[in-house]
Amino acid sequence: MNNTLEIKHLEKNFGKKKILTDISFTVTKGHIVGLVGANGAGKTTIMKAILGLVGFSNGTITINGESVSLNKHQALSKVGALIENPGIYPYLTGWDHLRLFAEKNITKSMMTELVSALKMDKYIHQKAKGYSLGMKQKLGIALAFLNNPDFVILDEPMNGLDPQATFDLRQLITTKANEGTTFLISSHILGELEKLAKDLVIIDRGQIIKQTTTYELLSTGEKYFVLQTSDDDRAQQLLLDHNFNLKEDISILVPNIDNNSLANALKVLINNNIDVLDVQHKDNDLEVSLLELLQHGEEGVK
Ligand SMILES: Nc1ncnc2c1ncn2[C@@H]1O[C@H](COP(=O)(O)OP(=O)(O)OP(=O)(O)O)[C@@H](O)[C@H]1O
């Protein structure tokens, strides 16, 4: 079986309010899939439904072929998760938490290895009531990984983490994924997922607007060259006179419409004794592509 998770036509209402509409996507075994959407888009609700924490009015969710629902949790035995704020007991130490939730086969050295990977060694034996937001978040992440799950679901895992902790978590996720663990990770910040997830599920107001890859998203939208010259004002005017469709900006942005656009622009400038000091190839920004997609739907991104 190639798919760890299959969601088909999932619908969810809270009272009369429709929260999820016809959500269908798959997570392939061993992949890291990013669930991206603005605040309130429905990411946490999808994850809670997968974990059997909330019911749903329609659709099916299966993990490794076995269905999951509010009353059916068997398929979740090898799933680790961090959803919203980790439930932490203030008067227990981090280590106590790990011992409390560890299954029989989890040894002390496995726990120590996990603590080291997340760089929690210094405070793991202190009571959690003194933990900062980021320390609690890391403990929640450690608990999600504790029992060597096949499938890990992380809701906004980078929340409250400093850059070093974000880097350490990314390393841990990548290592585990290389060993075969499957991941579904949500974020409202695409940049956080860019370095991790190849597959993206983009949701907006409870609906999937695109299932794509970071590569595909990057290759959409505008690409252009940024030129710096010995006389930018004159260069700009010359290029406009030669019918170049420039981007309005402080620097000269020649849209990369075809392979000849840069060569032709350079010829115009050199023939008019303007020195070209720098040329940069500017790729599309992932966040910009996502915003365009959210604003205009798939039609908006060419
Ligand atoms: N228990 C609830 N009762 C009523 N409405 C709810 C409940 N939980 C969530 N909602 C609504 O469902 C929608 C989706 O919420 P959800 O938490 O899934 O979004 P999200 O994408 O995870 O957002 P965020 O990034 O802010 O965490 C929101 O409009 C929210 O107000």
The ligand as an SDF file (V2000), in Angstrom:
LIG
                    3D

 31 33  0  0  0  0  0  0  0  0999 V2000
  -15.1160   23.8460   18.4290 N   0  0  0  0  0  0  0  0  0  0  0  0
  -15.4540   24.7200   17.4790 C   0  0  0  0  0  0  0  0  0  0  0  0
  -16.6860   25.2750   17.4230 N   0  0  0  0  0  0  0  0  0  0  0  0
  -17.0490   26.1290   16.4660 C   0  0  0  0  0  0  0  0  0  0  0  0
  -16.2260   26.5310   15.4620 N   0  0  0  0  0  0  0  0  0  0  0  0
  -14.9760   26.0260   15.4520 C   0  0  0  0  0  0  0  0  0  0  0  0
  -14.5230   25.0940   16.4590 C   0  0  0  0  0  0  0  0  0  0  0  0
  -13.2340   24.7780   16.1710 N   0  0  0  0  0  0  0  0  0  0  0  0
  -12.9030   25.4600   15.0590 C   0  0  0  0  0  0  0  0  0  0  0  0
  -13.9360   26.2120   14.6390 N   0  0  0  0  0  0  0  0  0  0  0  0
  -13.9540   27.0750   13.4210 C   0  0  0  0  0  0  0  0  0  0  0  0
  -13.5140   26.2870   12.3490 O   0  0  0  0  0  0  0  0  0  0  0  0
  -12.7370   27.0740   11.4290 C   0  0  0  0  0  0  0  0  0  0  0  0
  -11.4420   26.3680   11.1750 C   0  0  0  0  0  0  0  0  0  0  0  0
  -10.6690   26.3640   12.3520 O   0  0  0  0  0  0  0  0  0  0  0  0
   -9.2750   25.6300   12.4510 P   0  0  0  0  0  0  0  0  0  0  0  0
   -8.7890   25.7640   13.8610 O   0  0  0  0  0  0  0  0  0  0  0  0
   -9.3940   24.2640   11.9030 O   0  0  0  0  0  0  0  0  0  0  0  0
   -8.3850   26.5190   11.4610 O   0  0  0  0  0  0  0  0  0  0  0  0
   -6.8100   26.5440   11.2760 P   0  0  0  0  0  0  0  0  0  0  0  0
   -6.5620   26.5340    9.8130 O   0  0  0  0  0  0  0  0  0  0  0  0
   -6.1600   25.4700   12.0690 O   0  0  0  0  0  0  0  0  0  0  0  0
   -6.4320   27.9640   11.8650 O   0  0  0  0  0  0  0  0  0  0  0  0
   -5.1340   28.4690   12.6780 P   0  0  0  0  0  0  0  0  0  0  0  0
   -4.0050   28.5640   11.7090 O   0  0  0  0  0  0  0  0  0  0  0  0
   -5.5830   29.8150   13.1790 O   0  0  0  0  0  0  0  0  0  0  0  0
   -4.9010   27.4880   13.7880 O   0  0  0  0  0  0  0  0  0  0  0  0
  -12.6100   28.4530   12.0460 C   0  0  0  0  0  0  0  0  0  0  0  0
  -13.5740   29.2820   11.4450 O   0  0  0  0  0  0  0  0  0  0  0  0
  -12.9650   28.2050   13.5070 C   0  0  0  0  0  0  0  0  0  0  0  0
  -13.5560   29.3620   14.0550 O   0  0  0  0  0  0  0  0  0  0  0  0
  1  2  1  0
  2  3  1  0
  2  7  2  0
  3  4  2  0
  4  5  1  0
  5  6  2  0
  6  7  1  0
  6 10  1  0
  7  8  1  0
  8  9  2  0
  9 10  1  0
 10 11  1  0
 11 12  1  0
 11 30  1  0
 12 13  1  0
 13 14  1  0
 13 28  1  0
 14 15  1  0
 15 16  1  0
 16 17  2  0
 16 18  1  0
 16 19  1  0
 19 20  1  0
 20 21  2  0
 20 22  1  0
 20 23  1  0
 23 24  1  0
 24 25  2  0
 24 26  1  0
 24 27  1  0
 28 29  1  0
 28 30  1  0
 30 31  1  0
M  END
$$$$
